[in-house]
Amino acid sequence: MRVKFAELPVVDQDRAIAFYTRVLGCTVAADAPMGDDGWRWVELAFPGAETHLHFLRRENDEPSDDPVLVLVDSDVPGAAKGLRDQNVEIVSEPQDAPWAPGTTFAEFRDSEGNRMVITDR
């Protein structure tokens, strides 16, 4: 058994596609019409990952208080710097994770206001 996709709430699908492809290196795995209101079935693929992201319609544009996705990168400080260099909002700078000694994490917001975590484990 495996996870096919995880749902990610977005307000603007095109803006989110641009963010995830430009900033995080994703590719568009699916982009097809879905219904009469202009909403599309969009799935993005991370390099080397089996699980895709599927865009779910976000009910409002309020930033999320809690993280909605955790990404793994062996160089959290470098990843945070790369995000900052692309003018991505860093919510918390790289630091030791209190829940997992020896683990580093940082947090940022995507184009849709979703709070995201980067961790090295």
Contact map, one row per residue, 1 for C-alpha under 8 A:
1110000000000000000000000000000000000000000000000000000000000000000000000000000000000000000000000000000000000000000000000
1111000000000000000000000000000000000000000000000000000000000000000000000000000000000000000000000000000000000000000000000
1111110000000000000000000000000000000000000000000110000000000000000000000000000000000000000000000000000000000000000000000
0111110000000000000000000000000000000000000000000111000000000000000000000000000000000000000000000000000000000000000000000
0011111000000000000000000000000000000000001000000011110000000000000000000000000000000000000000000000000000000000000000000
0011111100000000000000000000000000000000000000000011110000000000000000000000000000000000000000000000000000000000000000000
0000111110000000000000000000000000000000000000000000111100000000000000000000000000000000000000000000000000000000000000000
0000011111000000000000000000000000000000000000000000111100000000000100000000000000000000000000000000000000000000000000000
0000001111100000000000000000000000000000000000000000001111000000000000000000000000000000000000000000000000000001010000000
0000000111111001000000000000000000000000000000000000001111000000000000000000000000000000000000000000000000000001000000000
0000000011111000000000000000000000000000000000000000000011111000000000000000000000000000000000000000000000000001000000000
0000000001111111000000000000000000000000000000000000000000000000000000000000000000000000000000000000000000000001000000000
0000000001111111100000000000000000000001010000000000001000000000000000000000000000000000000000000000000000000000000000000
0000000000011111110000000000000000000000000000000000000000000000000000000000000000000000000000000000000000000000000000000
0000000000011111111000000000000000000000000000000000000000000000000000000000000000000000000000000000000000000010000000000
0000000001011111111100000000000000000000000000000000000000000000000000000000000000000000000000000000000000000111000000000
0000000000001111111110000001000000000000000100000000000000000000000000000000000000000000000000000000000000000000000000000
0000000000000111111111100000000000000000000000000000000000000000000000000000000000000000000000000000000000000000000000000
0000000000000011111111110000000000000000000000000000000000000000000000000000000000000000000000000000000000000110000000000
0000000000000001111111111100000000000000000100000000000000000000000000000000000000000000000000000000000000000000000000000
0000000000000000111111111111000000000000000000000000000000000000000000000000000000000000000000000000000000000000000000000
0000000000000000011111111100000000000000000000000000000000000000000000000000000000000000000000000000000000000000000000000
0000000000000000011111111000000000000000000000000000000000000000000000000000000000100100000000000000000000000000000000000
0000000000000000001111111100000000000000000001000000000000000000000000000000000000000000000000000000000000000000000000000
0000000000000000000111111110000000000000000001100000000000000000000000000000000000000000000000000000000000000000000000000
0000000000000000000111011111000000000000000111100000000000000000000000000000000000000000000000000000000000000000000000000
0000000000000000000010001111100000000000000111100000000000000000000000000000000000000000000000000000000000000000000000000
0000000000000000100010000111111000000000011110000000000000000000000000000000000000000000000000000000000000000000000000000
0000000000000000000000000011111000000000011110000001000000000000000000000000000000000000000000000000000000000000000000000
0000000000000000000000000001111100000000111100000000000000000000000000000000000000000000000000000000000000000000000000000
0000000000000000000000000001111110000001111000000000000000000000000000000000000000000000000000000000000000000000000000000
0000000000000000000000000000011111000001110000000000000000000000000000000000000000000000000000000000000000000000000000000
0000000000000000000000000000001111100111100000000000000000000000000000000000000000000000000000000000000000000000000000000
0000000000000000000000000000000111111111100000000000000000000000000000000000000000000000000000000000000000000000000000000
0000000000000000000000000000000011111111000000000000000000000000000000000000000000000000000000000000000000000000000000000
0000000000000000000000000000000001111110000000000000000000000000000000000000000000000000000000000000000000000000000000000
0000000000000000000000000000000001111110000000000000000000000000000000000000000000000000000000000000000000000000000000000
0000000000000000000000000000000011111111000000000000000000000000000000000000000000000000000000000000000000000000000000000
0000000000000000000000000000000011111111100000000000000000000000000000000000000000000000000000000000000000000000000000000
0000000000001000000000000000001111100111110000000000000000000000000000000000000000000000000000000000000000000000000000000
0000000000000000000000000000011111000011111000000000011000000000000000000000000000000000000000000000000000000000000000000
0000000000001000000000000001111100000001111100000000011000000000000000000000000000000000000000000000000000000000000000000
0000100000000000000000000001111000000000111110000001111000000000000000000000000000000000000000000000000000000000000000000
0000000000000000100100000111110000000000011111000001110000000000000000000000000000000000000000000000000000000000000000000
0000000000000000000000000111100000000000001111101111100000000000000000000000000000000000000000000000000000000000000000000
0000000000000000000000011110000000000000000111111111000000000000000000000000000000000000000000000000000000000000000000000
0000000000000000000000001110000000000000000011111000000000000000000000000000000000000000000000000000000000000000000000000
0000000000000000000000000000000000000000000001111100000000000000000000000000000000000000000000000000000000000000000000000
0000000000000000000000000000000000000000000011111111000000000000000000000000000000000000000000000000000000000000000000000
0011000000000000000000000000000000000000000011011111000000000000000000000000000000000000000000000000000000000000000000000
0011110000000000000000000000000000000000000011001111100000000000000000000000000000000000000000000000000000000000000000000
0001110000000000000000000000100000000000001111001111110000000000000000000000000000000000000000000000000000000000000000000
0000111100000000000000000000000000000000001110000011111000000000000000000000000000000000000000000000000000000000000000000
0000111100000000000000000000000000000000111100000001111100000000000000000000000000000000000000000000000000000000000000000
0000001111001000000000000000000000000000111000000000111110000000000000000000000000000000000000000000000000000000000000000
0000001111000000000000000000000000000000000000000000011111000000000000000000000000000000000000000000000000000000000000000
0000000011100000000000000000000000000000000000000000001111100000000000000000000000000000000000000000000000000000000000000
0000000011100000000000000000000000000000000000000000000111111000000000000000000000000000000000000000000000000000000000000
0000000000100000000000000000000000000000000000000000000011111000000000000000000000000000000000000000000000000000000000000
0000000000100000000000000000000000000000000000000000000001111100000000000000000000000000000000000000000000000000000000000
0000000000100000000000000000000000000000000000000000000001111110000000000000000000000000000000000000000000000001100000000
0000000000000000000000000000000000000000000000000000000000011111000000000000000000000000000000000000000000000000100000000
0000000000000000000000000000000000000000000000000000000000001111100000000000000000000000000000000000000000000001111000000
0000000000000000000000000000000000000000000000000000000000000111111100000000000000000000000000000000000000000000111000000
0000000000000000000000000000000000000000000000000000000000000011111000000000000000000000000000000000000000000000001000000
0000000000000000000000000000000000000000000000000000000000000001111100000000000000000000000000000000000000000000001000000
0000000000000000000000000000000000000000000000000000000000000001111111000000000000000000000000000000000000000000011110000
0000000100000000000000000000000000000000000000000000000000000001011111000000000000000000000000000000000000000000011100000
0000000000000000000000000000000000000000000000000000000000000000001111100000000000000000000000000000000000000000001110000
0000000000000000000000000000000000000000000000000000000000000000001111110000000000000000000000000000000000000000000111100
0000000000000000000000000000000000000000000000000000000000000000000011111000000000000000000000000000000000000000000111100
0000000000000000000000000000000000000000000000000000000000000000000001111100000000000000000000000000000000000000000001111
0000000000000000000000000000000000000000000000000000000000000000000000111111001000000000000000000000000000000000000001111
0000000000000000000000000000000000000000000000000000000000000000000000011111000000000000000000000000000000000000000000111
0000000000000000000000000000000000000000000000000000000000000000000000001111111000000000000000000000000000000000000000010
0000000000000000000000000000000000000000000000000000000000000000000000001111111100000000000001000000000111000000000001110
0000000000000000000000000000000000000000000000000000000000000000000000000011111110000000000001000000000001000000000000000
0000000000000000000000000000000000000000000000000000000000000000000000000011111111000000000000000000000000000000000000000
0000000000000000000000000000000000000000000000000000000000000000000000001011111111100000000000000000000000000000000001000
0000000000000000000000000000000000000000000000000000000000000000000000000001111111110000010011000000000001000000000000000
0000000000000000000000000000000000000000000000000000000000000000000000000000111111111000000000000000000000000000000000000
0000000000000000000000000000000000000000000000000000000000000000000000000000011111111100000000000000000000000000000000000
0000000000000000000000100000000000000000000000000000000000000000000000000000001111111111110000000000000000000000000000000
0000000000000000000000000000000000000000000000000000000000000000000000000000000111111111110000000000000000000000000000000
0000000000000000000000000000000000000000000000000000000000000000000000000000000011111111000000000000000000000000000000000
0000000000000000000000100000000000000000000000000000000000000000000000000000000001111111000000000000000000000000000000000
0000000000000000000000000000000000000000000000000000000000000000000000000000000000111111100000000000000000000000000000000
0000000000000000000000000000000000000000000000000000000000000000000000000000000000111111110000000000000000011100000000000
0000000000000000000000000000000000000000000000000000000000000000000000000000000000110011111000000000000000011100000000000
0000000000000000000000000000000000000000000000000000000000000000000000000000000100110001111110000000000001111000000000000
0000000000000000000000000000000000000000000000000000000000000000000000000000000000000000111110000000000001111000001000000
0000000000000000000000000000000000000000000000000000000000000000000000000000000000000000011111000000000001110000000000000
0000000000000000000000000000000000000000000000000000000000000000000000000000000100000000011111100000000011100000000000000
0000000000000000000000000000000000000000000000000000000000000000000000000001100100000000000111110000000111100000000000000
0000000000000000000000000000000000000000000000000000000000000000000000000000000000000000000011111000000111000000000000000
0000000000000000000000000000000000000000000000000000000000000000000000000000000000000000000001111100111110000000000000000
0000000000000000000000000000000000000000000000000000000000000000000000000000000000000000000000111111111110000000000000000
0000000000000000000000000000000000000000000000000000000000000000000000000000000000000000000000011111100000000000000000000
0000000000000000000000000000000000000000000000000000000000000000000000000000000000000000000000001111100000000000000000000
0000000000000000000000000000000000000000000000000000000000000000000000000000000000000000000000001111111000000000000000000
0000000000000000000000000000000000000000000000000000000000000000000000000000000000000000000000011111111000000000000000000
0000000000000000000000000000000000000000000000000000000000000000000000000000000000000000000000011001111100000000000000000
0000000000000000000000000000000000000000000000000000000000000000000000000000000000000000000000011001111110000000000000111
0000000000000000000000000000000000000000000000000000000000000000000000000001000000000000000001111000011111000000000000111
0000000000000000000000000000000000000000000000000000000000000000000000000001000000000000000011111000001111100000000011110
0000000000000000000000000000000000000000000000000000000000000000000000000001100100000000011111100000000111110000000011100
0000000000000000000000000000000000000000000000000000000000000000000000000000000000000000011111000000000011111000001111000
0000000000000000000000000000000000000000000000000000000000000000000000000000000000000001111100000000000001111100001110000
0000000000000000000000000000000000000000000000000000000000000000000000000000000000000001111000000000000000111111111100000
0000000000000001001000000000000000000000000000000000000000000000000000000000000000000001100000000000000000011111111100000
0000000000000011001000000000000000000000000000000000000000000000000000000000000000000000000000000000000000001111110000000
0000000011110001000000000000000000000000000000000000000000001010000000000000000000000000000000000000000000001111110000000
0000000000000000000000000000000000000000000000000000000000001111000000000000000000000000000000000000000000001111111000000
0000000010000000000000000000000000000000000000000000000000000011001100000000000000000000000000000000000000001111111100000
0000000000000000000000000000000000000000000000000000000000000011111110000000000000000000001000000000000000111100111110000
0000000000000000000000000000000000000000000000000000000000000000001111100000000000000000000000000000000000111100011111000
0000000000000000000000000000000000000000000000000000000000000000001011100000000000000000000000000000000011110000001111100
0000000000000000000000000000000000000000000000000000000000000000000001111001001000000000000000000000000011100000000111110
0000000000000000000000000000000000000000000000000000000000000000000001111101000000000000000000000000001111000000000011111
0000000000000000000000000000000000000000000000000000000000000000000000011111000000000000000000000000001110000000000001111
0000000000000000000000000000000000000000000000000000000000000000000000011100000000000000000000000000001100000000000000111
